[in-house]
Structure formats: structure tokens, C-alpha cells
Amino acid sequence: MKKLIIGNFKMNTTPSEFKSYAMTLATKVKGAKNTVVVCPPFTHLSVAREILGGSKVFYGAQNISAEENGAFTGEISAKMIKDLGATYVILGHSERRGQFKENDKLVNKKIKTALANGLKVILCVGESLQTRESKQAQNFVRKQLDDDLKGIYENELESVVIAYEPIWAIGTGKTATNSDITKMAEIIRKEIELQFSPKAAQNITIVYGGSIGLKNYKKILSNAAINGALIGGTSLDVDAFTLIARENY
Ligand code: 13P
């Protein structure tokens, strides 16, 4: 099964370091069946265009402003990343929700801005440990989906990937089990069915993220309930990331 393999660099590497990474990645994934995406920091996107433009590797950003342009010092717009050839943007990552206080209303606005500018959105959802322990994970994720996708048209869902990233599994080495992942993927599809249609639920792309590494990627990516993976730490190692990207699942 063809999978979507996404690397999220977070705030790691320099543009120069990324140049050699991208050269290796483009060469090594040439024959891969999977769709491969890297999301480095904004400052690396012109390098991505130079090295990955014309290759089979897609690239994207880790955030954008909800605004189109104007007096927003320090912000980066959808148009700017699109102009550099970005295909994707990660929105609603738990690190942005937690550390930068991005709420669902803002995430919803950012999604609309991204879609209006022809970008594909990787929308991150997922519960904290406390929410999980109080058995509220499913309700929490459902509400995130409701709020974040409010006002989005069904045909726009073709450009939306849902990334289930339980916060307790991010960077902790504690990955969700396949049974956890399958259950939540089913909840996500059910919610998409309720909000949109059975067809939309069937077609929506769902990926899992949280402590995916060389020891567990095969097991996780072989899970037919999900369409791919969002990989943080491990994506920084080009050999590990290409190994995961080249595998047949
Ligand atoms: P790790 O793979 O480092 O746990 O990070 C997951 C993540 O947050 C990707 O967006």
C-alpha cells in the first residue's frame, strides 16, 4: 500500500545542513512508491526549491500566518511559501497549540488561508496524557476536528491530511499501539462522515505521528487504518528517513 511519509524538522538544522540532506534524500528516494514530504523551517524553503524542485520529494512549511499580508511583524504568509514551491503546510501542531497558544479558531482561519492559496494542509490533532487518562481522548479529538474544519467545503478535504499525534507520544519514545491508532483513525473517519459524507470519510488521508523510529515504523506503517506517518526526530537522520520512505507497506 502506498503511504504518505512526512518529515517535520521542527526548529532543527541550518539551511546549509539541509542542502546536503535534501541532495541525499532526492537521490535515495527516486524509485520509492510512497509520497515523501519534508517540512523544514521557513529559512530552508528556497534551498528546498533549488534542490528538491523537479524531484519526487514534496516540501512544506510548519506554520503560516492566518492573515494574507500586512502589518504582522515576524509572520510568514501562505503566498510566500507557495511562491517558494511549497506544496504542504503543517497546521495545529501541538507545539504551536501549547507553546504559542494557537486555539481552534485560529487554526481554522489558518486552514482557510492555506486552502485559499492552493496549499495542502496537514492538520494535527491529538490529546494530552491527562485527557487520555480521563478517557476523554475521543471526544477531545472529535471536537478539534469539528472546530478546525468548520466552514471547510467537502471538495477541499482532498487537500487536507489529518495527522493524529497524541501529545504524550511526541518526542517521548512512547508510541501509541496499533490498536490505539486504529481506534482513533476510526473515530476520525466517523467524525468526517458526520460533518461531511461517507465518501469524504472513506477518502480522507489520515497519518499517525509520535515517536516513530527505526524500531517501530514497519509495524505502525503496516496498519491499514492509516495512510502514512508524520515523523519528527527520526526525520532528521536522512538515512533513517529514507529507509522508512523507501519501504513497501
Ligand atoms: P517525534 O517523531 O519526534 O515524536 O515527533 C512527532 C511530531 O511531532 C511530528 O510532527
Residues whose N, C-alpha, C, O or C-beta is under 5 A from the ligand:
A	BS01	13P	N8 A169 I170 G171 T172 G209 G210 S211 I212 L230 I231 G232 G233 T234
